[in-house]
Amino acid sequence: MKYLKIILLITVISFSVNSYSQHDHHNMNTDDKTITPKDSLIMQNDSTKNKHHDMHHENSENVEHSGSVPMSHIYSLSLDMNRNGSGTAWLPDDAPMNGYMLHKNGWMIMFHGNIFLRYTSTDISKTGKYGASRWDAPNWLMGMAQRKAGLNGLIAFRVMISLDPVTESGNGYPLLFQSGETWKGKPLVNRQHPHDFFAEISTAYTHRINKDIDVTGYFGYPGEPALGPVAFMHRVSSLNNPDAPLSHHWQDASHITFGVATFGLRYNIFKLEGSAFNGSEPDEERWGFDKMKLNSYSWRLSVNPSRSLALQVSQGYIKSPEILEPGVDVTRTTASIIHAYNINSTQYINSTLAWGYNNKGHGHKEHSVLLESSMQINKLAVYGRYEFVQKDPDELSLSGFNHDTKFNINALTLGTNYKIFQFANTSLAAGIQGSIYFPPKELELYYGKNPASAQIYIKLYPVDM
């Protein structure tokens, strides 16, 4: 509890300082044009009202030619900033964005974050062997900065940290049927691993050929390769759910990779990317940097056919991702659709449909499907997630089964939270959620017929811009 109080205090102070910085720079001049946080909000509201993209581009051109801070996507002078996702992945242009923004000396700087202070109890009916209960606080904080370089260049930096090593300890938090990574030389099963303190330190340069064509070079140590949809921590459809998806290691697990280089080419609504990256999952030492190696590669095609949709298909060839399986490589294939629908500035629905497929060879081919949605109605949020994932006995550390056995696991989560109050451009919401699992009959001896989990939480996060 001492650590949880410390992290909560640090986060409140950080959010408040960032918000104060916004206010302090309310009338800041950048070159020959003044841009205020109010201007930023007006531009964002225009975006959420489904203005035509050409209108946005015309406004952006006017700002850019005045020599001011670019109000654009972090990797394109021609796209909306709302399209920013994790790594170089795309969200829909109509996706809401929360955070703090300030402008200084030609730079546009933004801060984001999310923290849950919660109590979790898995297997509340105690029908299986793996239930656990605890207080914890999943969290992440991100800062990003961008500025123009000449008329058509854009420089970007991004840093993301997580204090999971403190709030979750080395073996992470309890989550039935979850698997991936290790602790003290043993696989983590029925637990979600903590994220590293340094989750991203990246830089990128984008050059605009014309309004329809960009080329981007991205490097991260750590960073995220062009593989999978926007990571669950940054999808609006997932932001209210404190738990990682069970299909995380089938779809977006490479969002923390110690060494990644990506080259991307955008043409109009399409973007094609290729990455070379470190295929190994982060090791058990969560505070430092793993050895950098570029032994894996991936490609991704992203398409945003309208302001409300972001589609992608990708594939990665991953060298020895798991420490305990040094000779096992994985070919991961993913596809996803992310949808954003705005009723007005305080009422919106965001949804994600994702498929992920891991091929380890030797008959180990496992599918996953995720469908999640979150509806915000003023201060009330209602959300849900359905998952189907196939896992083998090794994933769940179970003996006595054929090596090629596949367990079809289904899970359903429903939750809600309500914004209690807002201060210093920061919101505090209280929520509750529950999950029920549908394991195959072979696993009922270990997990029970339909184990259920529940949690209560307080969520601290920036207001929507």
N, C-alpha and C positions, 0 to 999 in steps of 0.2 A: 504493500500500500504506500510506503514511503516513496518508492520510485514512481508510482502512478501519480502521486501528488506533485512530484517534481516535474514530470513531463507535462502535466496539465498546466502548471504555472508557467513553464518555459513557453509553451505554445500560446497561451493567452497573451503573455508579454510580447512575443514575436508578432502575433497578429495585430496587437494594438499599436506597436511601433510602426509596422508597415502602414497601417491605416492612418496614423498621425503623419507619416511621411507624405501620404497622398494629400492631406489637408495642407501641409506646410508648403507643397509645391502647387497650390491651387492656381496661381497666376504666373507660372514659370514661362519664360520666353525660351523658344528653341529656334535659333537663327533669327528669321524675320517673321515668324508667325507664332502666336500664343496658342498652346493647346492645353486645356485644363481637363481634370477628371470629368467635369460636366460634359465637355466635348466628347470624351471617350464614351460616356454613357449614352449620349445622343446617337453616336455612330453604332453602338451595339443595339440600341432599340430599333434603329432603322433596319438592322440586319434581321432582327426577330420578327419584323413586320413583313418579311418576305419581299423586300425590294428586289427588283431585277438586278442580276449580277452586273450588267453593264453600267447601271447607275452607281453601284458600289465602286466599280473600276474607275469611272469618271471622277468620283469624289477622291479616290486614292491618288489618281494622277495629279489632281489639283494640289493636294497636300504635299505630294512628293516634289513637285516642281517648285514649291515654295521653299524647299530645303528643310522641311520640318521632319519630325520623328515619324517613321512609317507606321501607320495604323493597319498592319497587315498580318497575314500568317507569318509564323516565325521562319518559314522556309520558302516564302514566295511573296513578292511585292504585288502580285495580281490576285491574291486570294484573301478571303475573310479570315481574321484571326480566330473566329469560332471553330474553324476547321482544325486547329491545333489539337493533336492527340498525344499519345506517348511515342517516344522515338520520332520517326518520320511518318507514322501512320496518320490517316485522315479520319476525322469525325465529320458528320454533316455540318453544313454551314449554319443551319438553324439550331444546332445544339447550343444550349445555354452555357455560359462561361462564368465561373465564380473566381474571385481573386481580388488582389489589390494592384493598382497600376499607378506608376508615376513616370515622369519624363524629366530627364536631366542631361544637359550637355549633348543633345543629339541622340540620346539613348531612350528607348522605350523599355521599361523594366516592369515585370509582373511577378507577383508572388501568389502561390497557391498552397493549399494544404488541407488535410483532413485528419481528424483524430477521434477515436471512439474510446470512451471510458466505459467498460462494460463488465457484466457478470454473465458467464456462460455455463450451462449445464448440459452436457451431451448424455443421451440415453436416460432421460428423466424417469422413465418407467423401470429402469434397471433390468431390462430383459436380456442384456448381453454382457460381455466381459470387458468392454473397452470404454465404458462411460467415464467421464471426468468432469470436474467443475473447477472454476477458477475466476479470479478477477484479472483483467489485463487491459491493454490499450493499444490496439493496432493503430499505426500512424504513418504519415509521410508529409514532407514539406518540400516545396520546389520553388526555385527562383529562376527566372529566364530573362535574358536581355538581348535586344537586337538594335541594330542601327544600319543606315544605308552606307554603302561604300561606293562613291561615285553616283552616277545617275541610275544604274541598273543593277548594282551589287547589293547584297544583303548579308551582313555578318550576324551570327546568332551564337549565344552561349546558354547553356542550361545546366543547373546543378540540382540534384534531388537527393535528399537524405531521409533516412528513417531511423527512429530511435527504438525500433523493434528489438535490437539486442539487449536493451534495458528492460522494456516493458513486457517482452515475450519470453525472455531468457533463451538459452541455446536450443531448447527443444520445441519452441514455438507454442502455438495454442491448440487446444483440443478441437478436432473436427473429424467426425466419423467418416471412414472410408477414404480419407485423404492420404496421399503418399507422395514421396519425392524428397530428395536430399537426405542428409545424415546428421546424427548427433552422437558424439563419442564413439565413432566408428560403426554405429548401427543405423539401419534405415529408419527414417521417420515415417511412422504409420499411424493413422488415425490422429494425426497432428499436422497442422500447417506450419511449415518452416518459417522462421523469422527472416525478414529481408535485411540485406546488408546496410550498414550505416551510410555508405556511399552507394546510392542506387543509380545515379547517373552523373557523370561529369563529361559534357560533350560540347563540341563546337562544330559549326557548319558555315559554309559559304554557298550562297545561291546567286546565280547570274541570270537575269531576265533577258532572253533573246528578243522577245516581244510579248505582248499581253497573253499569248497562248502557249508560250514555250519558256520553261525554266530548266536549268541544270543545277543540281545540288550535290555537293560533297559533304559528307557527315562523318565525324570520327568521335567515338566515345570510349572512355576508359574510367568507369564502365559506361555502357550504352546499350542500345537496343537495336538489333538487326531488323532488316525488312522481312519479317516473318510473323504471320498471324494478325489478328485484329488489334485495335487499340487495347492495351493491357487493362485488366479488370479494374485496377485502381483509378483509372482515368476515364472510364466509360461512364457517361451520365446515368445510364441504365443500371449501373452497379454501385454508384457512389453511396447509396443509403445502406447497403448491405455490408456489415463488418467482416463477413467471411469471404475467403477466396473460393472460387469455383473448384469443385472436385476435378474438373477437366482442365485445370490450370496447366498441367504438364502435357496436355494434348494440344493446347491452343496458343497460349501466350507466355509460357514459362521463360522464354529467352529475353524478357524485358530487362534483366540485369545480366549483362555479359561483359566480362573483363577483357575488352579488346574487340572493337567492331569498326569496320570502315564500310560506308555505304555510298554508292553513286546512284543518283536518281534523275530521270528525265520526265518532265511533265509536258504533255501536249493537251491543251484544253481541259477536258474533264478526265483525262487518263494520266496515270503516273506509273512508270515502270522502274523498278529499283532492283539492284543487286548488292549483296553484302558478303563480305568475308569476316568471320568472327570466331571467337573462342567458344567451342561447343560445350565445354565443361560447366556444369552447374557451380555456383559459388561454393567455396569450401566452408568449414565450420568456424573459421576465424572471421567474424562478421565486421570487424572494425577497420581492417586494412584493405590491401589490394592483392588480388590473386595474380599469378603470373600471366602475362599477356601472350596469347598465341592465336594465330589466325588459321585454324585447322578445319573450319567448317564454312559452308556457304549457303546462301538462300537467294530466292527471287520473290518479288511480289508485284502483282498488278492491282492497282487501286483505281476505282471509277466512282466519281460522284455525279450521277446523271441528273440530279436535281438538288436543290438546297436542303431537302429533307432526307436524302439518302447518301450513305457511304458504303460501297461494296469493295471487297477485296478477295483475291485468291492468291495463295502463296505456298511455297514449298521450301523446306530446308533440309540439308544433308548434315547431320549433327554428329560430330566425332565424340564418342565416349562421354555422353552427358552426365552419367551417374558415376560417382567415385567408386562405388562398390562393384560396378560392372565395367571394368576398364576396356574390355574387348567388344563391348556391345555398342554399335552405332545405331542411330535412329534416323529414318527418313520421315519427316513430319510434313503433312499436307493439311492446309486449312482453307476455309472459305467462310465469309461472314457478310451479314447485312446489318447495318446500323441505321435506325430510323429516328428522326426527331420531328415532333409535331407540336407547334406552338399555338395554344388557344389565345393567350395574351402574354404579357411580360411576367406574370406570376403564376400562370397555369400552363403546364406543358407535359407531354408524354414522350419518353425516350425508351427505345427498345433495341435489343440485340439478339440476332439469331446467328449462332456460330457452330461450325462443324470442325472437328480436329481428328486427325488420323495418324497414329504412330505405327510405323513398320520397323520392327527390330530384326526382321529376318527370322529364319527357322520357324515359320508358322506363327510368330508373335505379331499379329496385325490387329490393332484395337482402335475402335471408333469412339467418338464422343459427340454429343449434341447438347447445346446450351440454348435456352430461351429465357431471356430476362427482360423485365419491363419495370419502369418506375414512373408513377404519375404524381406530379406536384400540383396541388390545388391550394394556392395561397400558402398558408402556414402548414398545411397537412400534406404528408407524403405517404403514398401507399405503393408497395413494390412486391415483386415476386420473382422467383427463379426456378425453372425446371431444368434438371440435368439427367442425361443418360450417358453413362461411361462404362467401358469395358476394362476390367483390370484382371491381371493374372495372379496366381498364388504368390509369385515373387514380389509383386507390388504390395501385397497385403501381408507379407511375411507369414504365410500359412504353409504348413507341411501336410503331407498325406494326400495331396492332389496331384493329378497328372500335370506334368510341366506345361502342357499346351492348353490347359483349362482356361476358359474365359468366364468371368463372372459379370453378368449384366446387372448393373446397379442403377437404380432410379432414385432421384431425390427431388423433393418439392419444398421450397421455402417461401413463406409469406411474412411480410412485416409492415410496420407503419411507424412513423414518427411525427412529432408535432413541434414546430418551432416555438419555444417557450419565450425567448426574448432575443433582442438584437442590441449589440453595443459595439461602438468603434468599428462599424462595418463588418462585424463578426456575428454569426448566428450560433445559437445554442438550441439544440433540439433534443427531446427525450423520446426514446423509441423502444419497441419490443418486437421480437420476431421469433418464429418457430419453424423447425424443419422436421419433416418425416421422411424416412428412407424405406425403400422397397428392395431389399436384397434378394438374390435367388435362394431357393430352398437349401442349397448346399451350405450357405453361410448363416442360416438361422441358428445353428448351434453356437456360433461365435457372437453374433450380433442381435439375436432375437428376431422375431417375425417382422415387426415394423418399428424399429427404434425411433425415438423422437428426441429432439433437442430444443432448448429454449434459451433466450437471452434477453436481458434488458440493458439499455445503454443510454449514454449521453453523447451526442455528436457535436463537435466544435468545428466550424468551417467558415470560410469567407462568404459574404453575401453574393448573390448573383449580380453581375454587372449589367 
